[in-house]
Protein backbone atom coordinates (compact mmCIF):
# COMPACT_ATOMS: atom_id res chain seq x y z
CA UNK A 1 0.00 0.00 0.00
CA UNK A 2 1.07 3.53 -0.41
CA UNK A 3 3.34 5.09 2.12
CA UNK A 4 2.85 8.49 0.53
CA UNK A 5 1.36 11.29 2.61
CA UNK A 6 -1.84 13.01 1.55
CA UNK A 7 -1.03 16.46 0.17
CA UNK A 8 -3.59 19.25 -0.11
CA UNK A 9 -1.46 22.33 -0.31
CA UNK A 10 0.24 22.43 -3.64
CA UNK A 11 3.87 23.51 -3.66
CA UNK A 12 4.14 27.08 -4.92
CA UNK A 13 6.19 27.55 -8.00
CA UNK A 14 6.48 30.61 -10.25
CA UNK A 15 3.06 31.64 -11.51
CA UNK A 16 2.36 31.17 -15.21
CA UNK A 17 2.15 34.43 -17.16
CA UNK A 18 -1.20 36.24 -17.14
CA UNK A 19 -3.65 34.84 -19.69
CA UNK A 20 -7.02 35.96 -20.96
CA UNK A 21 -8.54 32.63 -19.87
CA UNK A 22 -7.67 33.41 -16.23
CA UNK A 23 -9.59 36.67 -16.33
CA UNK A 24 -13.27 37.47 -16.05
CA UNK A 25 -14.76 39.26 -19.01
CA UNK A 26 -14.57 42.58 -17.14
CA UNK A 27 -10.95 41.98 -16.15
CA UNK A 28 -10.10 41.14 -19.75
CA UNK A 29 -11.75 44.33 -20.97
CA UNK A 30 -9.78 46.34 -18.40
CA UNK A 31 -6.53 44.64 -19.43
CA UNK A 32 -7.18 45.46 -23.07
CA UNK A 33 -7.94 49.08 -22.16
CA UNK A 34 -4.62 49.28 -20.32
CA UNK A 35 -2.95 48.39 -23.60
CA UNK A 36 -4.65 51.40 -25.16
CA UNK A 37 -7.30 49.40 -27.02
CA UNK A 38 -11.08 49.60 -26.91
CA UNK A 39 -12.56 47.05 -24.50
CA UNK A 40 -14.38 45.12 -27.23
CA UNK A 41 -11.01 43.84 -28.39
CA UNK A 42 -11.20 41.49 -25.39
CA UNK A 43 -14.16 39.78 -27.04
CA UNK A 44 -12.30 39.55 -30.34
CA UNK A 45 -9.27 38.03 -28.62
CA UNK A 46 -11.48 35.57 -26.76
CA UNK A 47 -13.18 34.49 -29.98
CA UNK A 48 -9.79 33.76 -31.52
CA UNK A 49 -8.51 31.96 -28.43
CA UNK A 50 -11.51 29.68 -27.92
CA UNK A 51 -11.66 29.20 -31.68
CA UNK A 52 -8.14 27.79 -31.61
CA UNK A 53 -6.47 30.65 -33.48
CA UNK A 54 -3.02 31.37 -32.04
CA UNK A 55 -1.25 33.07 -34.93
CA UNK A 56 -1.58 36.87 -34.73
CA UNK A 57 -1.40 37.05 -38.53
CA UNK A 58 -4.77 35.34 -38.72
CA UNK A 59 -6.43 37.83 -36.38
CA UNK A 60 -7.36 40.14 -39.18
CA UNK A 61 -10.11 41.89 -37.24
CA UNK A 62 -7.46 43.35 -34.93
CA UNK A 63 -5.34 46.30 -36.08
CA UNK A 64 -2.04 44.89 -37.33
CA UNK A 65 -0.03 47.24 -35.14
CA UNK A 66 -1.78 46.06 -31.96
CA UNK A 67 -1.87 42.31 -32.63
CA UNK A 68 1.54 41.35 -31.28
CA UNK A 69 1.06 43.35 -28.09
CA UNK A 70 -2.44 42.02 -27.44
CA UNK A 71 -1.44 38.42 -28.11
CA UNK A 72 1.85 38.76 -26.21
CA UNK A 73 0.13 40.24 -23.17
CA UNK A 74 -3.07 38.24 -23.09
CA UNK A 75 -2.59 35.01 -25.03
CA UNK A 76 0.88 33.80 -24.05
CA UNK A 77 1.51 30.17 -25.05
CA UNK A 78 1.18 28.26 -21.78
CA UNK A 79 1.15 24.70 -23.09
CA UNK A 80 3.95 23.56 -25.36
CA UNK A 81 3.29 20.19 -26.98
CA UNK A 82 6.22 17.86 -26.34
CA UNK A 83 4.75 14.90 -28.20
CA UNK A 84 1.57 13.34 -29.46
CA UNK A 85 0.98 9.58 -29.31
CA UNK A 86 -1.79 7.85 -31.16
CA UNK A 87 -3.71 4.64 -30.63
CA UNK A 88 -6.94 3.03 -31.82
CA UNK A 89 -6.21 3.83 -35.45
CA UNK A 90 -5.62 7.49 -34.68
CA UNK A 91 -8.92 7.93 -32.83
CA UNK A 92 -7.14 8.22 -29.48
CA UNK A 93 -4.45 10.84 -29.15
CA UNK A 94 -2.44 11.56 -26.04
CA UNK A 95 -0.51 14.80 -25.82
CA UNK A 96 2.32 15.53 -23.42
CA UNK A 97 2.47 19.24 -22.59
CA UNK A 98 5.30 21.21 -21.07
CA UNK A 99 4.28 24.13 -18.88
CA UNK A 100 6.20 27.37 -18.42
CA UNK A 101 8.20 26.02 -15.48
CA UNK A 102 9.00 22.65 -17.05
CA UNK A 103 6.20 20.74 -15.32
CA UNK A 104 4.63 18.13 -17.59
CA UNK A 105 1.01 17.09 -17.92
CA UNK A 106 -0.94 15.03 -20.38
CA UNK A 107 -4.36 15.14 -21.95
CA UNK A 108 -6.05 12.47 -24.01
CA UNK A 109 -8.49 13.06 -26.86
CA UNK A 110 -10.79 10.15 -27.70
CA UNK A 111 -13.07 10.05 -30.68
CA UNK A 112 -16.14 7.83 -30.63
CA UNK A 113 -18.95 7.52 -33.13
CA UNK A 114 -20.98 10.66 -32.58
CA UNK A 115 -18.83 12.32 -29.96
CA UNK A 116 -15.31 13.31 -29.02
CA UNK A 117 -14.08 13.52 -25.44
CA UNK A 118 -10.95 15.07 -24.02
CA UNK A 119 -9.62 13.92 -20.68
CA UNK A 120 -7.79 16.83 -19.06
CA UNK A 121 -5.40 17.27 -16.14
CA UNK A 122 -6.10 19.72 -13.33
CA UNK A 123 -2.82 19.32 -11.44
CA UNK A 124 0.74 18.32 -12.29
CA UNK A 125 0.97 15.11 -10.30
CA UNK A 126 -1.53 14.40 -7.53
CA UNK A 127 -1.46 14.54 -3.75
CA UNK A 128 -4.12 11.90 -3.10
CA UNK A 129 -1.69 8.97 -3.00
CA UNK A 130 -4.01 6.20 -4.27
CA UNK A 131 -1.67 3.20 -4.48
CA UNK A 132 -3.10 1.74 -7.70
CA UNK A 133 -2.79 5.00 -9.66
CA UNK A 134 0.51 5.91 -11.29
CA UNK A 135 -0.19 9.63 -10.90
CA UNK A 136 -1.02 9.20 -7.24
CA UNK A 137 2.31 7.54 -6.72
CA UNK A 138 4.15 10.51 -8.20
CA UNK A 139 3.06 13.02 -5.62
CA UNK A 140 1.91 16.56 -6.29
CA UNK A 141 4.07 18.92 -8.32
CA UNK A 142 1.64 21.84 -8.43
CA UNK A 143 -1.85 23.05 -9.22
CA UNK A 144 -2.48 24.10 -12.79
CA UNK A 145 -3.82 27.59 -13.43
CA UNK A 146 -7.27 27.91 -15.00
CA UNK A 147 -5.72 28.88 -18.33
CA UNK A 148 -3.46 25.82 -18.23
CA UNK A 149 -6.47 23.57 -17.71
CA UNK A 150 -8.70 25.39 -20.19
CA UNK A 151 -5.90 25.35 -22.77
CA UNK A 152 -6.01 21.55 -22.91
CA UNK A 153 -9.69 21.63 -23.86
CA UNK A 154 -9.18 24.48 -26.33
CA UNK A 155 -6.34 22.56 -28.00
CA UNK A 156 -8.56 19.47 -28.25
CA UNK A 157 -11.39 21.49 -29.78
CA UNK A 158 -8.96 22.93 -32.33
CA UNK A 159 -7.50 19.49 -33.12
CA UNK A 160 -11.01 18.20 -33.80
CA UNK A 161 -11.97 21.22 -35.90
CA UNK A 162 -8.74 20.98 -37.92
CA UNK A 163 -9.21 17.30 -38.69
CA UNK A 164 -6.10 16.24 -36.75
CA UNK A 165 -7.90 13.18 -35.39
CA UNK A 166 -8.73 10.24 -37.65
CA UNK A 167 -12.23 10.50 -39.05
CA UNK A 168 -12.08 14.00 -40.49
CA UNK A 169 -12.93 17.38 -39.01
CA UNK A 170 -15.38 17.25 -36.13
CA UNK A 171 -16.41 18.91 -32.91
CA UNK A 172 -15.22 18.40 -29.36
CA UNK A 173 -18.35 17.42 -27.45
CA UNK A 174 -17.23 16.25 -23.99
CA UNK A 175 -14.66 17.09 -21.35
CA UNK A 176 -13.79 14.84 -18.40
CA UNK A 177 -11.55 15.88 -15.49
CA UNK A 178 -10.02 12.43 -15.35
CA UNK A 179 -6.44 13.18 -16.26
CA UNK A 180 -3.77 13.93 -13.77
CA UNK A 181 -4.71 15.41 -10.45
CA UNK A 182 -7.65 15.80 -8.10
CA UNK A 183 -9.84 18.53 -9.57
CA UNK A 184 -11.61 19.38 -6.32
CA UNK A 185 -8.23 19.91 -4.60
CA UNK A 186 -7.68 22.76 -7.11
CA UNK A 187 -11.20 24.09 -6.69
CA UNK A 188 -11.01 27.79 -7.69
CA UNK A 189 -9.13 27.05 -10.91
CA UNK A 190 -11.41 24.15 -11.80
CA UNK A 191 -14.46 26.32 -11.09
CA UNK A 192 -13.13 28.92 -13.54
CA UNK A 193 -12.47 26.18 -16.07
CA UNK A 194 -16.07 25.01 -15.81
CA UNK A 195 -17.24 28.53 -16.64
CA UNK A 196 -14.97 28.64 -19.69
CA UNK A 197 -16.15 25.23 -20.89
CA UNK A 198 -19.82 26.09 -20.51
CA UNK A 199 -19.92 29.75 -21.56
CA UNK A 200 -20.91 30.23 -25.20
CA UNK A 201 -18.64 32.06 -27.66
CA UNK A 202 -16.81 34.34 -27.58
CA UNK A 203 -15.75 33.77 -23.93
CA UNK A 204 -15.91 29.99 -23.81
CA UNK A 205 -16.34 26.68 -25.62
CA UNK A 206 -20.10 26.50 -25.17
CA UNK A 207 -20.26 22.84 -24.10
CA UNK A 208 -23.38 21.36 -22.52
CA UNK A 209 -23.36 20.79 -18.75
CA UNK A 210 -24.07 17.09 -19.18
CA UNK A 211 -21.07 16.79 -21.46
CA UNK A 212 -18.67 17.88 -18.73
CA UNK A 213 -17.68 15.40 -16.00
CA UNK A 214 -15.87 16.30 -12.79
CA UNK A 215 -14.30 13.19 -11.25
CA UNK A 216 -13.29 13.29 -7.60
CA UNK A 217 -11.61 11.02 -5.13
CA UNK A 218 -14.34 12.10 -2.70
CA UNK A 219 -13.50 15.44 -1.09
CA UNK A 220 -16.89 15.69 0.60
CA UNK A 221 -16.75 19.40 1.56
CA UNK A 222 -15.78 20.31 -2.00
CA UNK A 223 -18.62 18.19 -3.42
CA UNK A 224 -20.98 20.14 -1.15
CA UNK A 225 -19.46 23.39 -2.36
CA UNK A 226 -19.95 22.30 -5.96
CA UNK A 227 -23.56 21.46 -5.12
CA UNK A 228 -24.10 25.04 -3.96
CA UNK A 229 -22.75 26.49 -7.21
CA UNK A 230 -25.91 25.72 -9.12
CA UNK A 231 -24.11 23.90 -11.92
CA UNK A 232 -25.43 20.67 -13.45
CA UNK A 233 -22.22 19.10 -14.67
CA UNK A 234 -21.85 15.34 -14.32
CA UNK A 235 -20.28 14.23 -11.05
CA UNK A 236 -18.14 11.09 -10.86
CA UNK A 237 -16.99 9.71 -7.51
CA UNK A 238 -14.01 7.36 -7.42
CA UNK A 239 -15.18 4.90 -4.78
CA UNK A 240 -13.24 1.66 -5.46
CA UNK A 241 -14.52 0.00 -2.27
CA UNK A 242 -17.92 -0.03 -0.55
CA UNK A 243 -16.46 -0.44 2.96
CA UNK A 244 -14.24 1.93 4.93
CA UNK A 245 -11.82 -0.75 5.96
CA UNK A 246 -10.70 -1.44 2.39
CA UNK A 247 -11.26 2.08 1.09
CA UNK A 248 -8.95 3.50 3.76
CA UNK A 249 -6.14 1.62 2.01
CA UNK A 250 -7.14 2.06 -1.65
CA UNK A 251 -8.18 5.70 -1.45
CA UNK A 252 -6.25 7.14 1.50
CA UNK A 253 -8.39 10.29 1.66
CA UNK A 254 -11.08 7.96 3.02
CA UNK A 255 -9.36 8.25 6.38
CA UNK A 256 -10.68 11.83 6.35
CA UNK A 257 -14.04 11.54 4.61
CA UNK A 258 -15.66 8.12 4.92
CA UNK A 259 -17.76 6.27 2.38
CA UNK A 260 -21.04 7.33 4.00
CA UNK A 261 -20.13 11.02 3.99
CA UNK A 262 -18.94 10.93 0.38
CA UNK A 263 -22.09 9.15 -0.79
CA UNK A 264 -24.24 11.60 1.22
CA UNK A 265 -22.53 14.51 -0.51
CA UNK A 266 -23.01 12.89 -3.94
CA UNK A 267 -26.66 12.16 -3.14
CA UNK A 268 -27.22 15.81 -2.25
CA UNK A 269 -25.67 16.78 -5.59
CA UNK A 270 -27.97 14.35 -7.38
CA UNK A 271 -31.02 15.69 -5.52
CA UNK A 272 -30.17 19.27 -6.38
CA UNK A 273 -29.40 18.60 -10.04
CA UNK A 274 -31.82 15.75 -10.69
CA UNK A 275 -28.88 14.00 -12.36
CA UNK A 276 -27.41 10.62 -11.76
CA UNK A 277 -23.81 10.57 -10.50
CA UNK A 278 -21.29 8.03 -11.59
CA UNK A 279 -19.48 5.76 -9.14
CA UNK A 280 -16.06 4.78 -10.47
CA UNK A 281 -14.79 1.40 -9.33
CA UNK A 282 -11.50 -0.06 -10.58
CA UNK A 283 -11.81 -3.85 -10.39
CA UNK A 284 -8.63 -5.20 -8.81
CA UNK A 285 -8.14 -8.96 -8.73
CA UNK A 286 -8.70 -10.42 -5.25
CA UNK A 287 -8.58 -6.97 -3.70
CA UNK A 288 -12.01 -5.36 -4.20
CA UNK A 289 -13.74 -7.71 -6.67
CA UNK A 290 -15.28 -10.29 -4.30
CA UNK A 291 -18.97 -11.13 -4.66
CA UNK A 292 -19.64 -9.91 -1.11
CA UNK A 293 -18.25 -6.51 -2.01
CA UNK A 294 -20.50 -6.36 -5.07
CA UNK A 295 -23.43 -7.05 -2.74
CA UNK A 296 -22.24 -4.40 -0.28
CA UNK A 297 -21.92 -1.88 -3.09
CA UNK A 298 -25.35 -2.86 -4.38
CA UNK A 299 -26.90 -2.27 -0.95
CA UNK A 300 -25.04 1.03 -0.61
CA UNK A 301 -26.36 2.36 -3.91
CA UNK A 302 -29.74 0.64 -4.38
CA UNK A 303 -32.47 3.19 -4.94
CA UNK A 304 -30.02 6.05 -5.32
CA UNK A 305 -29.59 8.27 -8.35
CA UNK A 306 -26.28 6.60 -9.14
CA UNK A 307 -24.68 4.54 -11.85
CA UNK A 308 -21.63 2.30 -11.43
CA UNK A 309 -18.81 2.45 -13.91
CA UNK A 310 -16.46 -0.49 -13.47
CA UNK A 311 -12.91 -0.12 -14.78
CA UNK A 312 -10.82 -3.28 -15.00
CA UNK A 313 -7.58 -2.10 -13.37
CA UNK A 314 -4.95 -0.79 -15.74
CA UNK A 315 -1.72 -2.11 -14.29
CA UNK A 316 0.89 0.46 -13.37
CA UNK A 317 4.65 -0.04 -13.26
CA UNK A 318 5.87 -1.78 -10.13
CA UNK A 319 2.39 -2.60 -8.90
CA UNK A 320 1.58 -6.12 -7.78
CA UNK A 321 -2.06 -5.64 -8.65
CA UNK A 322 -3.87 -6.77 -11.72
CA UNK A 323 -7.29 -6.44 -13.33
CA UNK A 324 -10.04 -8.80 -12.22
CA UNK A 325 -10.50 -11.75 -14.56
CA UNK A 326 -13.53 -11.69 -16.83
CA UNK A 327 -15.66 -14.16 -14.83
CA UNK A 328 -15.16 -12.04 -11.69
CA UNK A 329 -16.09 -8.90 -13.64
CA UNK A 330 -19.25 -10.57 -14.94
CA UNK A 331 -20.26 -11.75 -11.49
CA UNK A 332 -19.70 -8.27 -10.08
CA UNK A 333 -21.85 -6.68 -12.79
CA UNK A 334 -24.58 -9.28 -12.36
CA UNK A 335 -24.81 -8.75 -8.60
CA UNK A 336 -24.97 -4.97 -8.94
CA UNK A 337 -27.67 -5.21 -11.59
CA UNK A 338 -29.59 -7.69 -9.47
CA UNK A 339 -29.55 -5.04 -6.74
CA UNK A 340 -31.11 -2.64 -9.24
CA UNK A 341 -27.99 -0.53 -9.74
CA UNK A 342 -27.28 0.54 -13.35
CA UNK A 343 -23.80 -0.72 -14.16
CA UNK A 344 -21.42 -0.56 -17.10
CA UNK A 345 -17.86 -1.69 -17.67
CA UNK A 346 -15.69 1.02 -19.13
CA UNK A 347 -14.09 0.42 -22.44
CA UNK A 348 -10.43 1.24 -22.04
CA UNK A 349 -8.69 3.32 -24.63
CA UNK A 350 -5.03 3.96 -25.14
CA UNK A 351 -3.49 1.18 -23.06
CA UNK A 352 -0.84 0.65 -25.70
CA UNK A 353 0.37 4.24 -25.35
CA UNK A 354 0.20 4.15 -21.54
CA UNK A 355 -2.78 6.35 -21.86
CA UNK A 356 -5.33 4.34 -19.96
CA UNK A 357 -6.66 5.40 -16.57
CA UNK A 358 -3.99 5.87 -14.02
CA UNK A 359 -1.27 4.36 -16.19
CA UNK A 360 1.29 7.02 -16.83
CA UNK A 361 3.21 9.17 -14.53
CA UNK A 362 6.75 8.42 -15.34
CA UNK A 363 9.06 10.98 -13.83
CA UNK A 364 10.67 12.93 -16.61
CA UNK A 365 13.02 15.82 -17.13
CA UNK A 366 12.54 18.73 -19.42
CA UNK A 367 15.25 21.32 -19.66
CA UNK A 368 16.89 19.77 -16.64
CA UNK A 369 13.82 20.32 -14.46
CA UNK A 370 12.46 17.15 -12.91
CA UNK A 371 8.81 16.91 -13.67
CA UNK A 372 5.95 14.58 -13.51
CA UNK A 373 4.95 13.37 -16.92
CA UNK A 374 1.69 11.86 -16.46
CA UNK A 375 -1.34 10.93 -17.98
CA UNK A 376 -3.65 9.05 -16.21
CA UNK A 377 -6.35 8.36 -18.43
CA UNK A 378 -7.76 7.79 -21.63
CA UNK A 379 -10.29 5.39 -20.92
CA UNK A 380 -11.76 7.59 -18.49
CA UNK A 381 -14.65 8.35 -20.57
CA UNK A 382 -17.59 6.77 -18.96
CA UNK A 383 -18.76 4.63 -21.77
CA UNK A 384 -22.27 4.00 -22.61
CA UNK A 385 -24.55 5.10 -19.87
CA UNK A 386 -23.00 8.38 -18.97
CA UNK A 387 -23.13 9.47 -22.54
CA UNK A 388 -26.75 8.49 -22.65
CA UNK A 389 -27.66 10.29 -19.51
CA UNK A 390 -29.70 12.73 -21.43
CA UNK A 391 -32.43 10.15 -21.64
CA UNK A 392 -33.09 9.98 -17.98
N1 LIG B 1 -8.58 12.46 -8.95
C1 LIG B 1 -9.76 12.19 -9.74
C2 LIG B 1 -9.41 11.94 -11.19
C3 LIG B 1 -8.49 10.76 -11.31
S1 LIG B 1 -8.36 9.80 -12.75
C4 LIG B 1 -10.47 10.98 -9.18
O1 LIG B 1 -9.91 10.31 -8.34
O2 LIG B 1 -11.60 10.74 -9.57
C5 LIG B 1 -9.88 9.18 -13.07
C6 LIG B 1 -10.19 7.77 -12.63
O3 LIG B 1 -9.17 6.79 -12.95
C7 LIG B 1 -10.44 7.68 -11.16
O4 LIG B 1 -11.66 7.02 -10.97
C8 LIG B 1 -9.28 6.83 -10.72
O5 LIG B 1 -9.55 6.21 -9.50
C9 LIG B 1 -9.11 5.89 -11.88
N2 LIG B 1 -7.84 5.17 -11.89
C10 LIG B 1 -6.67 5.57 -11.36
N3 LIG B 1 -5.74 4.63 -11.56
C11 LIG B 1 -6.31 3.62 -12.21
C12 LIG B 1 -5.85 2.35 -12.72
N4 LIG B 1 -4.59 1.98 -12.55
N5 LIG B 1 -6.73 1.58 -13.37
C13 LIG B 1 -8.00 1.97 -13.54
N6 LIG B 1 -8.51 3.14 -13.10
C14 LIG B 1 -7.66 3.95 -12.44
Boltz pocket constraint, residues with backbone or C-beta under 6 A from the ligand:
constraints:
  - pocket:
      binder: B
      contacts: [[A, 128], [A, 132], [A, 133], [A, 134], [A, 177], [A, 178], [A, 179], [A, 180], [A, 181], [A, 182], [A, 183], [A, 215], [A, 216], [A, 217], [A, 218], [A, 236], [A, 237], [A, 238], [A, 280], [A, 281], [A, 282], [A, 311], [A, 312], [A, 313], [A, 314], [A, 315], [A, 316], [A, 357], [A, 358], [A, 359], [A, 376], [A, 377], [A, 380]]
      max_distance: 6.0
